[in-house]
Amino acid sequence: MPFSAGLRGAVLALAVVATVGQPAAGSAAQPDSQADARARHWTAQRRAAAVPRDLVVDERGRGFLRLRNGGLESYGKGAEQPADTSGPSVTNVDPSAGSTIAGAHTFKATVTDPDGVKSVSFSVGRIGGSYQNFNARHAGSGVWTVSLQGFSNGDWRWYVRAKDGAKRGGNTTTTDPVAFSVDTDSSGGGGGTDPEIVANSEWTGGGAVQTAIGRVYFEMPANKSHTRWVGYVCSGTVAQDATSDRSVVITAAHCVYDDVNGAFARNVLFIPNQAGTSGSGTDRDCGNDPLGCWAPSHGVVDVNWTNRTWPSNIPWDYAYYVVPDDAHTGAGTGGALDSRVDALSIQFTAPSLDGSTHALGYSFNEDPKLMYCAEGLATENSYGDWWLGSCGLSGGASGGPWVQPLTGGSGPIISVNSWGYSNQPGMAGPRLHDTSAHCVFTAAASSTADLIKTC
């Protein structure tokens, strides 16, 4: 969830803005009353019936919505892609280029592939000498390892050879050799360390991310006539927007606009820091959520998300909800949402490839915990997105932020949780640089309802 550089570099982009459950013209309901009504709409039964809006792609390029029971329901119009001719993706190699290890070391690499990984081997040798080959063991979450000892001082090199499970014999990736040094008198690590890999764990570090990230409840149509609507859950993050009459929540486009049935979400409710609830989990009571609940007025998505269907619109899976300053109900105080939380900035320049990246969100099956994963940032080969191959976050985390770097519980947003492959733990996120993401954000920061924005 590869596209051409021409698409990615397009200079023309449209954004479509629509109202989300606003009172009809002439309605006497005040904004706070509207927020109260929105919260009351989400009864215990409706919240219990809501499902994660979890979009995935299988190894043949077909789109699906993952159901609560783990089953897959066909979604979108993804045509089968040609037979897989690409080898596995290899990232997060350890030792990395230029590093120093001691006389014993556990070699590691993250290896992923839509067709599964059949085998991985590591080849190690002195520079100028021959290689020895070692079969790697899968340690889980896409990480393959071999523990070796008996190294002598000097300059060494190693490479990874990985084969996938595709038909007709599979495809193989062989990495370029990586040079490293051995110093038996050291504890290793002279060349720096690779980012720690954390898969699907509870966030307990507090900080700005704790207050800025929230759960999003919303409804989308179950048919093209919009006569039946279904409740969903996603995640979103309050962003710094430098405006005085609204706050902006960044999320995934599939949490804002239904690309198959052609409609914006309705009855949207944003609950920041739901992990801090004094209740036992998600319920109808906004009074036990530390910051209460907030009612967005409208959503903004790129036109390319709306005129294509999943998975061909994957590169544009970013969007924004607009929250008026007087849209609060429940615990805490009203006013501007971004003045009640520690809003995060959005970085529209390129992030650091291989840099430690944290993805966070409210996984539905971990209610009410805020969950996260972390590892070095990689690229996804099929659609050009960013990729965290060991992430493991589950449905409901869609739309949650990717932060790089995360320091003291805060940092800039460089992407959002978007999609994964149906047979892998990895998470993909759209690029926010060199795309229309900034233009769409600008529209959200200044738009009113029913605006079509040309960038």
Secondary structure per residue as TSV (DSSP state, phi and psi in degrees):
chain	resnum	aa	ss	phi	psi
A	1	M	-	360.0	360.0
A	2	P	-	360.0	133.7
A	3	F	-	-103.2	161.4
A	4	S	-	-72.1	154.1
A	5	A	H	-62.0	-26.4
A	6	G	H	-63.9	-40.5
A	7	L	H	-67.1	-43.1
A	8	R	H	-68.0	-29.5
A	9	G	T	-98.7	12.7
A	10	A	-	-57.8	137.7
A	11	V	S	-97.1	-9.1
A	12	L	-	-111.2	123.5
A	13	A	-	-144.7	140.5
A	14	L	E	-110.4	148.1
A	15	A	E	-121.5	136.8
A	16	V	E	-108.1	130.6
A	17	V	E	-119.9	133.5
A	18	A	E	-139.2	154.4
A	19	T	E	-71.5	150.3
A	20	V	S	-122.9	94.7
A	21	G	S	64.7	33.3
A	22	Q	-	-77.5	155.4
A	23	P	-	-62.5	148.8
A	24	A	-	-66.8	157.8
A	25	A	T	-55.3	134.1
A	26	G	T	86.9	-0.8
A	27	S	-	-67.1	144.5
A	28	A	-	-87.3	-5.7
A	29	A	-	-65.2	132.7
A	30	Q	-	-88.5	160.1
A	31	P	H	-55.1	-44.3
A	32	D	H	-64.2	-37.6
A	33	S	H	-63.5	-37.0
A	34	Q	H	-64.5	-40.8
A	35	A	H	-63.5	-40.6
A	36	D	H	-61.2	-44.0
A	37	A	H	-64.6	-38.3
A	38	R	H	-63.2	-42.8
A	39	A	H	-65.1	-40.3
A	40	R	H	-66.2	-29.9
A	41	H	H	-59.0	-36.2
A	42	W	S	-85.7	74.7
A	43	T	-	-66.6	168.7
A	44	A	H	-57.4	-37.5
A	45	Q	H	-67.7	-42.4
A	46	R	H	-68.3	-39.3
A	47	R	H	-65.9	-40.7
A	48	A	H	-65.7	-30.3
A	49	A	H	-83.6	-16.9
A	50	A	-	-64.6	145.5
A	51	V	E	-124.3	154.2
A	52	P	E	-63.3	140.2
A	53	R	-	-93.6	84.9
A	54	D	-	-112.9	100.9
A	55	L	E	-95.8	136.8
A	56	V	E	-135.7	168.4
A	57	V	E	-130.0	137.6
A	58	D	-	-90.7	-179.7
A	59	E	T	-68.5	-10.6
A	60	R	T	-101.8	6.8
A	61	G	S	83.4	15.6
A	62	R	-	-93.2	142.3
A	63	G	E	-90.5	144.9
A	64	F	E	-144.0	155.0
A	65	L	E	-103.5	121.6
A	66	R	E	-78.3	127.6
A	67	L	-	-82.5	168.0
A	68	R	T	-59.8	-33.8
A	69	N	T	-85.1	6.0
A	70	G	S	92.8	-9.5
A	71	G	-	-71.8	168.0
A	72	L	E	-117.1	132.7
A	73	E	E	-114.4	128.7
A	74	S	E	-54.2	135.0
A	75	Y	-	-144.0	132.7
A	76	G	S	84.0	-166.2
A	77	K	-	-128.9	38.3
A	78	G	-	-66.1	116.3
A	79	A	-	-74.6	152.6
A	80	E	-	-62.2	134.2
A	81	Q	-	-81.1	160.6
A	82	P	-	-58.1	163.0
A	83	A	-	-53.0	141.2
A	84	D	-	-64.1	124.8
A	85	T	-	-121.8	8.4
A	86	S	-	-104.7	140.5
A	87	G	-	-78.6	175.9
A	88	P	-	-62.0	155.8
A	89	S	E	-85.6	132.6
A	90	V	E	-121.2	119.2
A	91	T	E	-137.9	173.5
A	92	N	E	53.9	47.3
A	93	V	E	-73.7	141.7
A	94	D	E	-142.3	116.3
A	95	P	S	-76.3	146.0
A	96	S	-	-87.3	170.7
A	97	A	T	-59.3	129.5
A	98	G	T	83.8	0.5
A	99	S	-	-82.5	166.2
A	100	T	E	-122.5	132.2
A	101	I	E	-118.4	166.9
A	102	A	-	-88.9	-164.6
A	103	G	S	-72.0	-14.1
A	104	A	E	-133.7	142.9
A	105	H	E	-159.8	146.5
A	106	T	E	-97.0	112.4
A	107	F	E	-78.8	139.1
A	108	K	E	-139.2	153.5
A	109	A	E	-158.1	142.5
A	110	T	E	-91.9	121.2
A	111	V	E	-126.3	122.3
A	112	T	E	-136.0	154.7
A	113	D	-	-163.1	139.2
A	114	P	T	-57.0	-28.7
A	115	D	T	-92.8	7.9
A	116	G	-	86.0	157.8
A	117	V	E	-104.6	122.0
A	118	K	E	-85.8	-43.7
A	119	S	E	-155.9	152.2
A	120	V	E	-139.5	134.8
A	121	S	E	-133.1	149.2
A	122	F	E	-112.4	132.7
A	123	S	E	-113.5	123.6
A	124	V	E	-128.2	137.6
A	125	G	E	-166.5	160.8
A	126	R	E	-66.9	147.2
A	127	I	T	-64.9	126.8
A	128	G	T	92.9	-9.8
A	129	G	S	-112.4	-168.8
A	130	S	-	-91.3	163.6
A	131	Y	-	-93.9	151.6
A	132	Q	E	-113.4	140.7
A	133	N	E	-104.0	138.7
A	134	F	E	-134.2	130.4
A	135	N	E	-75.0	128.3
A	136	A	-	-86.5	155.4
A	137	R	E	-108.3	138.1
A	138	H	E	-78.2	114.5
A	139	A	E	-90.0	-1.6
A	140	G	E	108.8	153.7
A	141	S	T	54.9	32.7
A	142	G	T	83.5	0.6
A	143	V	E	-93.9	126.7
A	144	W	E	-113.1	140.0
A	145	T	E	-138.4	155.4
A	146	V	E	-145.0	127.0
A	147	S	E	-95.7	123.0
A	148	L	E	-125.8	151.6
A	149	Q	E	-145.0	173.0
A	150	G	-	90.0	15.6
A	151	F	-	-70.3	148.1
A	152	S	-	-110.1	159.1
A	153	N	S	-60.1	145.6
A	154	G	E	140.7	-167.5
A	155	D	E	-102.1	129.1
A	156	W	E	-126.6	173.3
A	157	R	E	-150.8	158.8
A	158	W	E	-155.8	159.6
A	159	Y	E	-145.8	165.1
A	160	V	E	-113.2	137.3
A	161	R	E	-123.5	121.1
A	162	A	E	-131.2	139.8
A	163	K	E	-121.9	137.0
A	164	D	E	-93.2	-179.6
A	165	G	-	-100.8	21.3
A	166	A	-	-65.1	160.8
A	167	K	S	-67.8	167.7
A	168	R	T	59.3	42.0
A	169	G	T	94.5	-11.7
A	170	G	-	81.6	176.3
A	171	N	-	-122.1	148.9
A	172	T	E	-122.0	138.6
A	173	T	E	-112.9	130.0
A	174	T	E	-121.7	116.6
A	175	T	-	-77.5	161.1
A	176	D	-	-68.9	149.2
A	177	P	-	-61.3	141.6
A	178	V	E	-111.0	124.2
A	179	A	E	-87.9	138.9
A	180	F	E	-146.3	168.4
A	181	S	E	-116.7	155.3
A	182	V	E	-119.1	128.7
A	183	D	-	-131.6	102.1
A	184	T	T	-70.5	-11.7
A	185	D	T	-90.5	-2.5
A	186	S	S	-109.8	171.4
A	187	S	-	-93.4	6.0
A	188	G	S	86.3	175.0
A	189	G	-	86.8	9.7
A	190	G	T	-61.3	-22.5
A	191	G	T	-99.1	13.9
A	192	G	-	96.3	168.9
A	193	T	-	-120.9	151.8
A	194	D	-	-76.3	156.2
A	195	P	-	-59.6	142.4
A	196	E	-	-65.1	142.6
A	197	I	-	-101.4	121.8
A	198	V	E	-124.9	127.0
A	199	A	E	-112.5	124.7
A	200	N	E	41.9	69.8
A	201	S	E	-124.6	158.7
A	202	E	E	-74.1	134.4
A	203	W	-	-81.6	120.6
A	204	T	-	-123.6	12.0
A	205	G	-	-87.2	-2.0
A	206	G	-	59.9	-143.9
A	207	G	S	81.6	-170.2
A	208	A	H	-62.0	-36.8
A	209	V	H	-61.2	-30.7
A	210	Q	H	-62.5	-40.6
A	211	T	H	-89.3	-31.3
A	212	A	H	-76.3	-31.1
A	213	I	E	-87.4	139.8
A	214	G	E	-145.2	169.4
A	215	R	E	-87.3	141.6
A	216	V	E	-116.3	121.0
A	217	Y	E	-100.7	141.2
A	218	F	E	-163.6	167.4
A	219	E	E	-121.6	145.7
A	220	M	E	-134.9	155.7
A	221	P	E	-69.8	149.5
A	222	A	S	-96.9	-3.0
A	223	N	S	-152.4	167.4
A	224	K	T	-72.7	-18.6
A	225	S	T	-85.0	-4.5
A	226	H	-	59.0	34.1
A	227	T	-	-93.2	-16.6
A	228	R	S	-128.7	137.4
A	229	W	E	-125.1	147.9
A	230	V	E	-123.4	140.8
A	231	G	E	-84.1	139.7
A	232	Y	E	-133.6	166.2
A	233	V	E	-131.8	142.9
A	234	C	E	-142.5	-167.1
A	235	S	E	-129.6	159.1
A	236	G	E	-155.9	168.7
A	237	T	E	-137.7	133.4
A	238	V	E	-71.3	125.8
A	239	A	E	-108.2	151.7
A	240	Q	-	-70.4	126.3
A	241	D	-	-129.9	-7.3
A	242	A	-	58.6	32.1
A	243	T	-	-117.2	162.1
A	244	S	S	-108.3	-9.4
A	245	D	S	-118.9	9.6
A	246	R	E	-162.7	167.7
A	247	S	E	-125.5	153.6
A	248	V	E	-119.7	130.3
A	249	V	E	-110.5	121.0
A	250	I	E	-88.5	139.3
A	251	T	E	-154.8	-167.6
A	252	A	-	-89.7	147.8
A	253	A	G	-61.7	-32.8
A	254	H	G	-71.6	-5.5
A	255	C	G	-98.2	1.8
A	256	V	T	-121.8	-39.7
A	257	Y	E	-135.6	130.0
A	258	D	E	-83.5	105.8
A	259	D	T	-74.0	-22.7
A	260	V	T	-81.4	-46.1
A	261	N	T	-97.3	-1.9
A	262	G	T	67.7	59.2
A	263	A	E	-157.3	145.5
A	264	F	E	-75.7	156.9
A	265	A	-	-64.9	155.3
A	266	R	E	-129.9	166.4
A	267	N	E	51.9	47.3
A	268	V	E	-81.1	134.0
A	269	L	E	-134.0	127.6
A	270	F	E	-111.2	127.8
A	271	I	E	-122.4	93.3
A	272	P	E	-71.0	149.1
A	273	N	T	49.5	47.0
A	274	Q	G	-67.6	-19.9
A	275	A	G	-63.1	-21.2
A	276	G	G	-88.6	11.3
A	277	T	-	-59.7	147.0
A	278	S	S	-88.2	-3.5
A	279	G	S	-85.9	-176.3
A	280	S	S	-86.9	-8.6
A	281	G	S	168.2	-163.6
A	282	T	S	-63.6	129.7
A	283	D	-	-148.5	-172.8
A	284	R	S	-82.6	-11.0
A	285	D	-	-87.3	101.1
A	286	C	G	-72.5	-10.2
A	287	G	G	-75.0	-17.5
A	288	N	G	-101.4	5.5
A	289	D	S	-95.2	128.3
A	290	P	T	-56.3	-29.9
A	291	L	T	-111.7	7.2
A	292	G	-	73.0	-160.4
A	293	C	E	-122.9	155.2
A	294	W	E	-134.7	142.5
A	295	A	-	-111.1	102.4
A	296	P	-	-60.1	151.0
A	297	S	-	-95.6	-33.1
A	298	H	E	-161.3	168.0
A	299	G	E	-122.2	158.4
A	300	V	E	-132.6	126.7
A	301	V	E	-134.1	162.5
A	302	D	E	-76.5	143.6
A	303	V	H	-60.4	-29.1
A	304	N	H	-66.9	-22.9
A	305	W	H	-71.6	-34.8
A	306	T	H	-84.6	-29.4
A	307	N	S	-98.9	8.2
A	308	R	S	-124.8	169.5
A	309	T	-	-127.3	158.8
A	310	W	T	-57.4	134.5
A	311	P	T	-100.7	12.6
A	312	S	T	-70.4	-14.9
A	313	N	T	-101.4	15.0
A	314	I	G	-51.0	-43.5
A	315	P	G	-61.3	-17.4
A	316	W	G	-107.5	26.7
A	317	D	-	-84.6	56.1
A	318	Y	-	-134.4	146.5
A	319	A	E	-162.3	174.9
A	320	Y	E	-140.9	142.5
A	321	Y	E	-103.7	143.0
A	322	V	E	-105.0	127.7
A	323	V	E	-116.3	113.1
A	324	P	E	-62.7	158.4
A	325	D	T	-66.2	-20.4
A	326	D	T	-114.4	54.5
A	327	A	-	-128.2	36.5
A	328	H	E	-111.7	147.7
A	329	T	E	-148.3	153.7
A	330	G	S	95.3	-152.8
A	331	A	S	-67.3	165.4
A	332	G	S	78.6	-170.4
A	333	T	-	-113.6	155.8
A	334	G	-	-81.8	-150.5
A	335	G	S	90.4	-155.0
A	336	A	-	-75.0	126.4
A	337	L	G	-57.3	-42.4
A	338	D	G	-72.6	-5.4
A	339	S	G	-96.2	-7.8
A	340	R	T	-100.9	-13.3
A	341	V	T	-125.4	169.8
A	342	D	T	-92.0	85.8
A	343	A	-	-61.7	146.7
A	344	L	B	-98.3	149.0
A	345	S	-	-79.7	157.6
A	346	I	B	-109.1	129.7
A	347	Q	-	-98.0	115.8
A	348	F	-	-100.2	12.6
A	349	T	S	-104.0	167.2
A	350	A	-	-65.4	133.2
A	351	P	-	-77.7	-179.9
A	352	S	-	-91.8	116.0
A	353	L	T	-62.5	134.8
A	354	D	T	76.8	-6.1
A	355	G	-	-70.7	146.8
A	356	S	E	-59.4	125.3
A	357	T	E	-130.2	131.9
A	358	H	E	-107.0	128.9
A	359	A	E	-109.0	132.0
A	360	L	E	-129.9	157.6
A	361	G	E	173.4	170.1
A	362	Y	-	-97.3	88.2
A	363	S	-	-62.2	133.5
A	364	F	G	-61.9	-37.7
A	365	N	G	-84.7	5.3
A	366	E	G	-118.6	21.5
A	367	D	T	-51.5	130.8
A	368	P	T	-103.3	27.6
A	369	K	-	-71.7	144.2
A	370	L	-	-87.1	122.6
A	371	M	E	-108.7	160.9
A	372	Y	E	-152.8	163.9
A	373	C	E	-137.3	163.3
A	374	A	E	-153.8	140.3
A	375	E	E	-175.4	179.9
A	376	G	E	-70.3	139.8
A	377	L	-	-72.2	128.6
A	378	A	E	-124.7	177.7
A	379	T	E	-111.4	148.6
A	380	E	-	-97.8	126.9
A	381	N	T	-75.0	-32.4
A	382	S	T	-78.8	-36.3
A	383	Y	T	-122.4	-0.6
A	384	G	-	80.4	11.3
A	385	D	-	-79.3	173.7
A	386	W	E	-78.4	161.5
A	387	W	E	-146.8	133.1
A	388	L	E	-120.1	99.6
A	389	G	T	-71.5	-18.7
A	390	S	T	-112.2	12.4
A	391	C	-	-55.6	-61.8
A	392	G	-	80.1	2.4
A	393	L	-	-62.6	146.1
A	394	S	-	-107.6	-179.6
A	395	G	T	-54.1	142.9
A	396	G	T	105.0	-24.8
A	397	A	-	-80.5	-11.9
A	398	S	T	-51.8	134.9
A	399	G	T	91.7	-14.8
A	400	G	-	-65.6	159.8
A	401	P	E	-83.6	153.0
A	402	W	E	-103.8	125.1
A	403	V	E	-117.6	129.4
A	404	Q	S	-147.5	120.2
A	405	P	S	-82.9	160.0
A	406	L	-	-103.1	111.7
A	407	T	B	-128.3	123.0
A	408	G	T	60.6	31.0
A	409	G	T	80.0	14.6
A	410	S	B	-145.3	162.0
A	411	G	-	164.3	174.2
A	412	P	-	-80.6	145.8
A	413	I	E	-81.7	126.5
A	414	I	E	-115.4	-6.4
A	415	S	E	-173.4	-176.2
A	416	V	E	-136.8	155.0
A	417	N	-	-61.0	124.7
A	418	S	-	-120.4	-60.8
A	419	W	B	-160.9	170.8
A	420	G	E	-145.9	172.0
A	421	Y	E	-81.5	149.1
A	422	S	T	-66.1	-19.3
A	423	N	T	-118.9	20.3
A	424	Q	-	-137.8	157.4
A	425	P	-	-84.2	-7.4
A	426	G	-	-67.3	158.4
A	427	M	E	-125.0	135.8
A	428	A	E	-107.3	152.3
A	429	G	E	-141.1	142.9
A	430	P	-	-71.0	154.5
A	431	R	-	-77.4	134.2
A	432	L	-	-99.5	-9.9
A	433	H	S	-100.8	150.4
A	434	D	S	56.0	31.0
A	435	T	S	-134.1	-172.0
A	436	S	S	-85.6	5.7
A	437	A	H	-57.1	-39.7
A	438	H	H	-70.0	-40.3
A	439	C	H	-61.3	-43.7
A	440	V	H	-65.9	-37.8
A	441	F	H	-63.0	-43.0
A	442	T	H	-60.6	-39.0
A	443	A	H	-64.0	-40.6
A	444	A	H	-65.1	-33.9
A	445	A	H	-76.3	-10.4
A	446	S	H	-134.1	-6.0
A	447	S	-	-79.4	160.2
A	448	T	-	-117.6	179.4
A	449	A	T	-64.4	155.1
A	450	D	T	59.6	38.6
A	451	L	-	-104.6	133.4
A	452	I	E	-107.4	115.8
A	453	K	E	-99.8	128.8
A	454	T	E	-101.6	123.2
A	455	C	-	-94.8	360.0
